[in-house]
Amino acid sequence: MHIHILGICGTFMGSLAQLAKAQGHRVTGSDQNVYPPMSDQLEAAGIELTQGYDPAQLEPAPDLVVVGNALSRGNPAVEAVLDRGLPYTSGAQLLEDVILPGRWVLAVAGTHGKTTTSSMLAWILEHAGLHPGYLIGGVPGNFGVSARLGETPFFVVEADEYDTAFFDKRSKFVHYRPRTVILNNLEFDHADIFADLAAIQTQFHHLIRTVPSTGRLILPHGEIALEETLEKGCWSEIERFGENEPLGYRLDNADGSAFTILENGEPAARVRWDQTGQHSVNNGMAALLAARHVGVTLADGAAALCEFLGVKRRMELRGDVEGVRVYDDFAHHPTAIATTLDGLRRKVGDGKILAVIEPRSNTMRMGSHKEALAASTGAADEVIWYQPPGLDWSLEPVVSESPVPASVSNDIDDIIARIVARKGEPLSVVVMSNGGFGGIHEKLLDALKGHSCK
């Protein structure tokens, strides 16, 4: 087919485009902003890109138009598709129809940790010689690309609860028909599409309904919102794990950099890795159990985790200049901020931590979590909040309620100058945003090295 993708430069849609191209389809696409690194990946794959949404890009008519979930009615290309009666579908539906038939799908769902856990799971299967396909909303360090078809029936997919398209308001993950499902956790998020936690639980239960009786759900003990969801009905095997549980783990280092896997209360294997934080250990344990469902032993899985290289933008160390270590993290929710900072605190002990946070996600911009933001930073020594253009509520109340010294800035250069003034002081700087944050990471590192940050 000739498949044309509207909104192709998003991580999900761009990865899907590369999978369809690898299957032999002719793939073209357009986006409002065509920019690296995704544009480079797509062009390297031989995918023709167009800037903007001029209806002329649909001439001659493709066999199928895939509409990204960021596009709405009123978009010129969307209106042209509807007016001309062109065949169209969503990205999630295309994945279901074209990529996933005949596959053993391993889906990773939850509010937090999906990208990292998916990356761990794909790597464990790869390390075991199973050569899985995968589609992940980030770039795993062990692979270097966000998606591939794979060579076996196994396919790992990051199962996002965000809605599918303007014409399909179900969560994307209901399209994936998985046999193995990780449910990491569940909190209120995506306030732009969900009214409350109950609405998200309904979508998660739709996912649970699609898992066969021979399938398996894997989740940590004590996740109340998940247990409430399971009470609505479950027809599959359930495997729960936890710290110091008969099936679970024991922390060997408080920062999570080493842990022992437990089965029937007895040590089964040990992991020593570069990841930190109990959330990372939970992610790793879930990935180990999901891989075991397709035949990978806990010992072999543990050996793979010892070689796990992390994921770009998930506590990624971008540079170390004269004692100032600059990390890039995707934190988009108060819980993610808290768990990330707690993991780093356990790693650095009494070392100084400065958090630089941009509340950029749709939910944060709406102010849905603003009451929880101040408390989420308790593990830091200092916080600089960035007030981005378009944020229509003030961060000053967050600063006034902060348990640690905090301030607000609306100027990236000002933030950089304040950090550079502390050069030579041992300091961990964690930059948290789910966007590009004005290129602050490279600008900061250049300034620390004595180069101009302009």
C-alpha positions as CSV (number, residue, x, y, z in Angstrom):
1,M,0.0,0.0,0.0
2,H,0.9,3.7,-0.2
3,I,0.3,4.8,3.4
4,H,0.4,8.5,4.2
5,I,0.7,9.5,7.9
6,L,-0.5,12.8,9.3
7,G,1.4,13.7,12.3
8,I,4.4,11.5,11.5
9,C,7.1,13.1,13.6
10,G,5.7,12.0,17.0
11,T,7.6,9.1,18.6
12,F,4.7,6.6,18.2
13,M,3.7,7.6,14.6
14,G,7.3,7.9,13.4
15,S,8.2,4.5,14.8
16,L,5.0,3.0,13.2
17,A,6.0,4.6,9.9
18,Q,9.4,2.8,10.0
19,L,7.7,-0.6,10.8
20,A,5.3,-0.2,7.9
21,K,8.2,0.7,5.6
22,A,10.1,-2.3,6.8
23,Q,7.1,-4.4,5.8
24,G,7.4,-3.2,2.2
25,H,4.7,-0.5,2.1
26,R,5.4,2.9,0.5
27,V,5.2,5.4,3.4
28,T,5.0,9.1,3.2
29,G,4.0,11.6,5.9
30,S,3.6,15.1,7.1
31,D,3.7,17.1,10.3
32,Q,3.4,20.7,11.4
33,N,7.0,20.6,12.5
34,V,9.4,18.3,10.7
35,Y,12.6,18.3,12.8
36,P,15.4,16.0,14.1
37,P,15.9,13.5,15.4
38,M,12.7,11.8,14.1
39,S,12.9,13.5,10.7
40,D,16.5,12.1,10.3
41,Q,15.4,8.6,11.2
42,L,12.5,8.8,8.8
43,E,14.5,10.1,5.9
44,A,17.2,7.5,6.5
45,A,14.4,4.9,6.2
46,G,13.5,6.3,2.8
47,I,10.2,8.0,4.0
48,E,9.3,11.2,2.2
49,L,8.3,14.0,4.5
50,T,6.2,17.2,3.9
51,Q,6.0,20.2,6.2
52,G,2.5,21.2,7.2
53,Y,-0.9,19.9,6.3
54,D,-1.7,21.2,2.8
55,P,-4.4,19.0,1.2
56,A,-2.2,18.9,-1.9
57,Q,-0.1,16.3,-0.2
58,L,-3.0,13.9,-0.6
59,E,-2.8,14.0,-4.4
60,P,-2.6,11.5,-5.9
61,A,-4.7,9.8,-3.2
62,P,-2.8,7.3,-1.0
63,D,-4.3,3.9,-0.4
64,L,-4.7,4.7,3.3
65,V,-4.3,7.8,5.5
66,V,-3.2,7.3,9.1
67,V,-4.4,10.2,11.3
68,G,-2.3,10.9,14.4
69,N,-4.1,11.6,17.7
70,A,-2.7,15.1,17.9
71,L,-4.9,16.1,14.8
72,S,-8.5,17.4,15.2
73,R,-11.4,18.5,13.1
74,G,-10.5,21.7,11.3
75,N,-7.1,20.6,10.3
76,P,-6.9,21.1,6.5
77,A,-5.6,17.7,5.7
78,V,-8.2,16.0,8.0
79,E,-11.0,17.9,6.3
80,A,-9.7,16.9,2.9
81,V,-9.6,13.2,3.9
82,L,-13.2,13.4,5.1
83,D,-14.5,15.5,2.1
84,R,-12.9,13.3,-0.5
85,G,-13.9,10.0,1.2
86,L,-10.4,8.7,1.5
87,P,-9.8,5.5,3.5
88,Y,-8.4,6.5,6.9
89,T,-7.5,4.9,10.2
90,S,-5.6,5.6,13.4
91,G,-2.0,4.7,14.3
92,A,-3.1,2.2,16.9
93,Q,-5.5,0.5,14.5
94,L,-2.8,0.3,11.8
95,L,-0.5,-1.4,14.3
96,E,-3.3,-3.9,15.1
97,D,-4.2,-4.5,11.5
98,V,-0.8,-4.5,9.8
99,I,2.0,-5.2,12.3
100,L,0.5,-7.3,15.1
101,P,-1.5,-10.2,13.5
102,G,0.0,-13.5,14.5
103,R,2.2,-12.0,17.1
104,W,2.6,-12.8,20.8
105,V,2.2,-9.2,22.1
106,L,3.7,-8.2,25.4
107,A,2.2,-4.9,26.4
108,V,3.5,-2.5,29.1
109,A,0.9,-0.2,30.6
110,G,0.7,2.2,33.5
111,T,1.0,5.8,34.4
112,H,4.7,5.7,35.0
113,G,7.6,3.6,33.7
114,K,6.2,2.4,30.5
115,T,9.0,3.4,28.2
116,T,11.8,2.1,30.6
117,T,10.0,-1.1,31.3
118,S,9.3,-1.8,27.6
119,S,13.0,-1.2,26.9
120,M,14.1,-3.6,29.6
121,L,11.7,-6.2,28.4
122,A,12.7,-5.9,24.8
123,W,16.4,-6.1,25.8
124,I,15.8,-9.2,28.0
125,L,14.2,-11.0,25.1
126,E,17.0,-9.9,22.7
127,H,19.7,-11.0,25.2
128,A,18.0,-14.4,25.4
129,G,18.2,-14.8,21.6
130,L,14.4,-14.2,20.9
131,H,15.0,-11.2,18.6
132,P,11.7,-9.5,19.4
133,G,10.0,-6.7,17.5
134,Y,9.1,-3.7,19.5
135,L,7.6,-0.2,19.4
136,I,8.6,2.0,22.3
137,G,8.0,5.7,23.0
138,G,11.7,6.4,23.5
139,V,15.1,5.2,22.3
140,P,16.5,2.3,24.3
141,G,20.2,2.5,24.8
142,N,20.7,-1.2,23.9
143,F,19.1,-0.8,20.5
144,G,19.5,2.8,19.4
145,V,16.1,2.9,17.5
146,S,12.6,3.2,18.9
147,A,11.0,0.4,16.8
148,R,11.8,-2.7,14.7
149,L,9.9,-5.6,13.2
150,G,12.0,-8.3,14.8
151,E,12.5,-11.9,13.7
152,T,10.2,-13.9,15.9
153,P,6.5,-13.7,16.9
154,F,7.3,-11.8,20.1
155,F,6.5,-8.1,20.0
156,V,6.9,-5.6,22.9
157,V,4.7,-2.5,22.8
158,E,4.5,0.5,25.1
159,A,0.8,0.5,25.8
160,D,-0.3,4.1,26.1
161,E,-3.7,5.0,27.6
162,Y,-4.0,8.2,25.7
163,D,-6.9,8.4,23.3
164,T,-6.6,6.9,19.8
165,A,-7.7,9.6,17.4
166,F,-10.3,12.3,17.0
167,F,-12.7,9.7,15.7
168,D,-11.8,6.9,18.3
169,K,-11.7,8.0,21.9
170,R,-10.8,4.7,23.3
171,S,-7.3,4.4,24.8
172,K,-4.7,3.3,22.2
173,F,-3.9,0.1,24.1
174,V,-7.3,-1.5,23.4
175,H,-6.1,-2.2,19.9
176,Y,-3.1,-4.3,20.8
177,R,-4.7,-7.6,21.9
178,P,-1.8,-8.7,24.2
179,R,-1.1,-12.1,25.7
180,T,1.3,-10.7,28.3
181,V,0.5,-7.5,30.1
182,I,2.5,-5.5,32.6
183,L,0.4,-3.0,34.7
184,N,3.0,-0.9,36.4
185,N,0.8,1.5,38.4
186,L,-2.2,3.7,37.9
187,E,-2.8,7.3,38.9
188,F,-4.8,10.2,37.5
189,D,-3.2,11.8,34.5
190,H,-4.0,13.2,31.1
191,A,-6.5,15.6,32.5
192,D,-7.1,16.9,29.0
193,I,-9.0,13.7,28.0
194,F,-10.0,12.0,31.3
195,A,-12.4,13.5,33.8
196,D,-11.1,11.5,36.8
197,L,-9.3,8.4,37.8
198,A,-12.4,6.3,37.3
199,A,-12.5,7.1,33.6
200,I,-8.9,5.9,33.3
201,Q,-9.8,2.7,35.2
202,T,-12.6,2.1,32.7
203,Q,-10.1,2.1,29.9
204,F,-7.7,-0.1,31.7
205,H,-10.5,-2.6,32.2
206,H,-11.2,-2.5,28.5
207,L,-7.5,-3.6,28.1
208,I,-7.9,-6.4,30.7
209,R,-11.0,-7.7,28.8
210,T,-8.9,-8.3,25.7
211,V,-6.4,-10.6,27.5
212,P,-7.1,-14.3,26.9
213,S,-7.6,-16.8,29.7
214,T,-4.2,-18.2,28.9
215,G,-2.7,-14.8,29.1
216,R,-1.0,-13.2,32.1
217,L,-1.3,-9.9,34.0
218,I,1.8,-8.8,36.0
219,L,1.6,-6.1,38.6
220,P,3.1,-5.0,41.9
221,H,1.5,-5.6,45.2
222,G,-0.4,-2.8,46.8
223,E,-1.5,-0.7,43.8
224,I,-5.0,0.1,45.0
225,A,-6.2,1.7,41.7
226,L,-5.2,-1.4,39.8
227,E,-6.8,-3.8,42.3
228,E,-10.0,-1.8,42.0
229,T,-9.8,-2.2,38.2
230,L,-9.3,-5.9,38.5
231,E,-12.4,-6.2,40.7
232,K,-14.5,-5.2,37.7
233,G,-13.6,-8.6,36.3
234,C,-10.5,-10.5,35.2
235,W,-10.3,-13.7,33.1
236,S,-6.5,-14.2,33.0
237,E,-3.7,-15.4,35.2
238,I,-2.4,-12.7,37.6
239,E,1.1,-12.6,38.9
240,R,1.9,-10.1,41.7
241,F,5.4,-9.2,43.0
242,G,6.8,-6.9,45.6
243,E,9.7,-6.0,47.9
244,N,10.5,-8.9,50.3
245,E,7.5,-10.8,49.0
246,P,7.8,-14.6,48.2
247,L,7.8,-13.5,44.5
248,G,9.7,-10.3,44.3
249,Y,13.0,-8.8,45.3
250,R,15.3,-7.7,48.2
251,L,17.2,-4.5,47.9
252,D,21.0,-5.1,48.3
253,N,21.8,-1.5,47.9
254,A,19.4,1.2,49.3
255,D,19.6,3.1,46.0
256,G,18.4,0.1,43.9
257,S,21.7,-0.3,42.1
258,A,21.8,-3.9,43.3
259,F,18.9,-6.3,44.2
260,T,18.2,-10.0,44.7
261,I,15.3,-11.6,42.9
262,L,13.2,-13.8,45.2
263,E,11.1,-16.8,44.2
264,N,9.2,-18.7,46.9
265,G,11.1,-16.5,49.3
266,E,14.5,-17.8,48.1
267,P,17.2,-16.0,46.1
268,A,16.9,-16.9,42.4
269,A,19.3,-14.4,40.8
270,R,21.0,-11.0,41.5
271,V,21.1,-7.8,39.5
272,R,23.8,-5.2,39.7
273,W,23.2,-2.3,37.2
274,D,23.5,1.4,36.6
275,Q,19.8,2.2,37.3
276,T,18.8,3.7,40.6
277,G,15.5,4.1,42.6
278,Q,13.0,1.6,43.8
279,H,10.8,2.4,40.8
280,S,13.6,1.1,38.6
281,V,13.7,-2.1,40.5
282,N,9.9,-2.5,40.2
283,N,10.2,-1.8,36.5
284,G,13.0,-4.4,36.2
285,M,11.1,-7.0,38.2
286,A,8.0,-6.6,36.0
287,A,10.1,-7.0,32.9
288,L,11.7,-10.2,34.3
289,L,8.3,-11.8,35.0
290,A,6.9,-10.8,31.6
291,A,9.9,-12.3,29.9
292,R,9.5,-15.5,32.0
293,H,6.0,-15.8,30.6
294,V,7.6,-16.5,27.1
295,G,10.3,-18.8,28.5
296,V,13.2,-16.7,29.7
297,T,14.5,-17.8,33.1
298,L,14.9,-15.3,35.9
299,A,18.6,-16.0,35.9
300,D,19.0,-15.2,32.2
301,G,16.8,-12.2,32.6
302,A,18.9,-10.9,35.5
303,A,22.0,-11.3,33.4
304,A,20.4,-9.1,30.7
305,L,19.4,-6.4,33.2
306,C,23.0,-6.2,34.3
307,E,23.8,-5.0,30.8
308,F,20.8,-2.7,30.4
309,L,21.9,0.7,29.1
310,G,18.9,2.8,30.0
311,V,16.7,5.0,27.8
312,K,17.4,8.4,26.4
313,R,15.8,11.2,28.5
314,R,15.1,8.8,31.5
315,M,17.7,10.1,34.0
316,E,20.2,10.3,31.2
317,L,23.5,11.7,32.2
318,R,24.2,14.3,29.6
319,G,27.5,15.6,30.9
320,D,29.8,16.1,33.9
321,V,31.8,19.4,34.0
322,E,33.9,20.2,37.0
323,G,31.7,18.3,39.4
324,V,28.4,19.5,38.0
325,R,26.6,16.5,36.6
326,V,23.7,17.3,34.3
327,Y,20.8,14.8,33.9
328,D,17.9,14.8,31.5
329,D,14.6,13.3,32.8
330,F,11.2,13.1,31.2
331,A,9.2,13.6,34.5
332,H,5.7,14.7,33.7
333,H,3.8,14.0,36.9
334,P,4.4,14.7,40.7
335,T,4.9,11.0,41.4
336,A,7.5,10.7,38.6
337,I,9.3,13.8,40.0
338,A,9.3,12.3,43.5
339,T,10.5,8.8,42.6
340,T,13.2,10.1,40.3
341,L,14.6,12.5,43.0
342,D,14.3,9.8,45.7
343,G,16.3,7.4,43.5
344,L,19.0,10.0,43.0
345,R,19.1,10.9,46.7
346,R,19.7,7.3,47.6
347,K,22.6,7.3,45.1
348,V,24.3,10.5,46.0
349,G,23.7,10.4,49.8
350,D,24.4,13.9,51.2
351,G,25.4,15.2,47.8
352,K,23.7,18.4,46.6
353,I,20.7,18.0,44.2
354,L,19.3,20.9,42.2
355,A,16.0,20.1,40.3
356,V,15.1,22.3,37.3
357,I,11.5,21.6,36.4
358,E,9.3,22.7,33.5
359,P,5.6,21.8,34.1
360,R,4.9,21.2,30.4
361,S,2.6,18.2,30.1
362,N,-1.1,18.9,29.2
363,T,-2.1,17.8,32.7
364,M,0.5,20.1,34.4
365,R,-0.4,23.0,32.2
366,M,-4.1,22.6,33.3
367,G,-3.0,22.8,36.9
368,S,-4.5,19.5,37.8
369,H,-1.5,18.4,39.9
370,K,-0.3,21.8,41.2
371,E,-1.2,21.0,44.8
372,A,1.1,18.0,44.8
373,L,4.1,19.6,43.0
374,A,5.8,21.3,46.0
375,A,5.8,18.1,48.1
376,S,7.2,16.1,45.1
377,T,10.5,17.8,45.3
378,G,11.3,17.0,49.0
379,A,14.4,14.8,48.1
380,A,16.1,17.8,46.3
381,D,18.2,20.4,48.1
382,E,16.9,23.2,45.8
383,V,14.4,23.7,43.0
384,I,14.2,26.1,40.2
385,W,10.7,26.1,38.5
386,Y,10.5,27.3,35.0
387,Q,7.4,29.3,34.2
388,P,7.0,28.6,30.4
389,P,5.0,30.8,28.0
390,G,1.4,29.8,28.0
391,L,1.2,28.4,31.5
392,D,-1.8,30.4,32.7
393,W,-1.3,29.8,36.4
394,S,1.5,31.1,38.6
395,L,4.2,28.8,40.1
396,E,4.6,31.2,43.1
397,P,2.3,29.2,45.4
398,V,4.3,26.1,44.6
399,V,7.4,27.9,45.7
400,S,5.8,29.2,48.8
401,E,4.8,25.7,49.9
402,S,8.1,24.1,48.9
403,P,9.8,21.9,51.6
404,V,13.2,23.0,50.1
405,P,14.5,26.3,48.9
406,A,12.8,27.1,45.6
407,S,12.4,29.9,43.1
408,V,10.7,30.7,39.8
409,S,12.3,31.9,36.6
410,N,10.8,32.6,33.1
411,D,14.3,32.9,31.5
412,I,16.3,29.9,30.5
413,D,19.5,32.0,30.3
414,D,18.9,33.2,33.8
415,I,18.6,29.6,35.0
416,I,21.8,28.6,33.3
417,A,23.7,31.6,34.7
418,R,22.6,30.7,38.2
419,I,23.9,27.1,37.8
420,V,27.2,28.2,36.2
421,A,27.8,30.4,39.2
422,R,28.1,27.2,41.2
423,K,30.6,25.5,38.9
424,G,33.2,23.6,40.9
425,E,30.8,22.7,43.6
426,P,29.8,19.0,43.5
427,L,26.2,19.2,42.3
428,S,23.7,16.9,40.5
429,V,21.4,19.0,38.3
430,V,18.2,17.2,37.2
431,V,16.4,18.9,34.3
432,M,12.8,17.6,34.2
433,S,10.5,18.2,31.2
434,N,8.6,16.2,28.7
435,G,9.7,18.6,26.0
436,G,12.9,20.1,24.6
437,F,13.0,22.8,27.3
438,G,14.7,25.3,24.8
439,G,17.8,23.1,24.5
440,I,18.7,23.9,28.0
441,H,20.8,20.8,28.5
442,E,23.4,21.5,25.8
443,K,23.3,25.3,26.5
444,L,24.1,24.5,30.2
445,L,26.9,22.1,29.4
446,D,28.4,24.6,26.9
447,A,28.2,27.4,29.5
448,L,29.8,25.2,32.2
449,K,32.6,24.5,29.7
450,G,33.1,28.2,29.3
451,H,31.4,28.5,25.9
452,S,28.7,30.9,25.0
453,C,25.2,29.6,25.8
454,K,23.6,31.9,23.2
